[in-house]
Amino acid sequence: MSVRLREHVSATDTTDALILLDGRAGRYWQLNTTAAIIVRALLDGTDPARIAQDLAAANPVSVQQASADLRALLAQLAKANLIETATP
């Protein structure tokens, strides 16, 4: 799966978060540290299963829960029209 920001969305890093700005709607979203790690990794092309494994290794959460949380985040970002995904 590949993930990219929609062309009307820009991203700005902060110390511990990621800000997404929807230039068309004039709205922004501040992603928390974990969501920022997920989105940065996805934008870099990291496989979602690998991201879930890394999150589970670094936090008190199972791989299954990390995967479910990752899918939920992707669904929310897609619903807000901030990202687009493609499966090769």
Secondary structure, DSSP 4 states (H G I P E B T S, - for coil): -EEEE-TTEEEEE-SS-EEEEETTTTEEEEE-HHHHHHHHHHHTT--HHHHHHHHHHHTTS-HHHHHHHHHHHHHHHHHTT-EEEE--
